[in-house]
């Protein structure tokens, strides 16, 4: 994952889940991707 993708994922997680940015900055890419996927799919289900 490149830096811009990670930044976008962190911003989305912050807005949708309310997790503090400093907590997310120290997580691995795999952790960020997992949280993002979970939040994104929940968001999509609610939007339908």
C-alpha positions, 0 to 999 in steps of 0.5 A: 500500500502506498502512503496516499492510500494509507492516509485515505484509509486512516481518514475514512476510519477516523470519520466513520469509526471515531478512532483517534489518528495517533492510535492508527498511525502506529498500526501496521498496514495489515491492521489498517486494511483490516479495520478499513475493510470492516468499517467500509463494508458496514458502511455499505450495508447501512447505506443500502 
